[in-house]
Amino acid sequence: MKKLRQLLKVLPLILVGVSACIGILVLVQAAGPSLWSEKGAGWAQAILTTAGIAFALYTAQGAQQHVENLKREDLKQKRQGVLAIANAAFDNIRAVDLDATQGRLHFFFEETYYPGYFAHALAALRAIPLHELLSYNMTVGVLDIVNVLTRIERFCEAHSEGADNWLSLEEAYYLKNSEKLSDAIRAFNFIQGGAQGLSTEEIERQNGASDPADF
């Protein structure tokens, strides 16, 4: 298939070259005493028409290739943009989980958290036109990381409203979010792998990584 595509790319040039060679031979034979005889001129016109068609095909093929290259570059930029949004969302998730692990969630609520703290990240993720990514893996990853971030947002809102105040912050956090970080890592790996063009099987094999940096 690859060789066939390469042949199709050079076929118009081959036609131009062959037409030119045939034209020279025909003109020499047909012209007779005069190179610009009526018969010779007719043959020349036919050959030039053939060469023109071949050149037009070559030009159209080049234009089509240019359009395809632009589409690929646009898709690449969209995917990289989504990866950047997901990376920022993952940093939020990891920061909260780290404070929970270190028993510092009270500092998070005292110094960092405010109502709507996760709103921008969630809005950016939900605004992604998933159908334009042309990637099942990235779509799954975005939906999953939205789910994880939504769960954390609900926990923070519940704490602010005084829910579960009979538990410590860390106990309340892990009661509802025990697998949250691993779910976020898995989701981020799907997004990153999708941006790199990896298959679902390849991403699943690498999802044992403890951190996206290891992916």
Residue pairs with C-beta under 8 A, 6 or more apart in sequence:
8 61
9 61
11 57
12 54
12 55
12 57
12 58
12 61
13 54
13 58
15 50
15 51
15 53
15 54
15 57
16 51
16 54
16 55
16 58
19 47
19 50
19 51
19 54
20 47
20 51
22 47
23 43
23 44
23 47
23 48
23 51
26 40
26 43
26 47
27 35
27 40
27 43
27 44
30 37
30 39
30 40
30 43
31 37
31 39
31 40
32 39
32 40
34 40
75 132
75 133
75 134
78 132
78 133
79 133
79 135
79 138
79 194
79 195
80 195
82 128
82 133
82 138
82 142
82 191
82 195
83 191
83 192
83 195
85 121
85 124
85 125
85 128
86 125
86 141
86 142
86 145
86 187
86 188
86 191
86 192
87 188
87 212
88 121
88 124
89 121
89 122
89 124
89 125
89 145
89 149
90 145
90 184
90 185
90 188
90 212
92 118
92 121
92 149
92 152
93 145
93 148
93 149
93 152
93 180
93 181
93 184
94 181
94 184
95 108
96 105
96 108
96 152
96 156
96 173
97 177
97 180
97 181
99 105
99 107
99 108
100 169
100 170
100 173
100 174
100 177
103 170
105 169
105 170
105 173
106 169
109 156
109 159
109 160
109 169
113 156
113 160
115 157
115 160
117 153
117 156
118 149
118 152
118 153
118 156
121 149
122 146
122 149
122 150
122 153
125 142
125 145
125 146
125 149
126 146
128 142
130 138
130 139
130 142
130 143
133 139
133 194
135 194
135 195
136 194
136 200
137 190
137 191
137 193
137 194
137 198
137 200
137 203
138 190
138 191
138 194
138 195
139 194
140 187
140 190
141 187
141 188
141 189
141 190
141 191
141 192
141 194
142 187
142 191
144 183
144 184
144 186
144 187
144 190
145 184
145 187
145 188
145 191
147 183
147 187
148 180
148 183
148 184
148 187
149 184
151 176
151 177
151 180
152 177
152 180
155 172
155 173
155 176
155 177
158 164
158 172
159 169
159 172
164 172
164 175
167 175
185 207
185 209
185 210
185 211
185 212
186 207
188 212
189 203
189 206
189 207
189 209
189 212
189 215
190 203
190 207
192 212
192 215
193 202
193 203
193 206
193 215
194 203
198 206
206 215
209 215
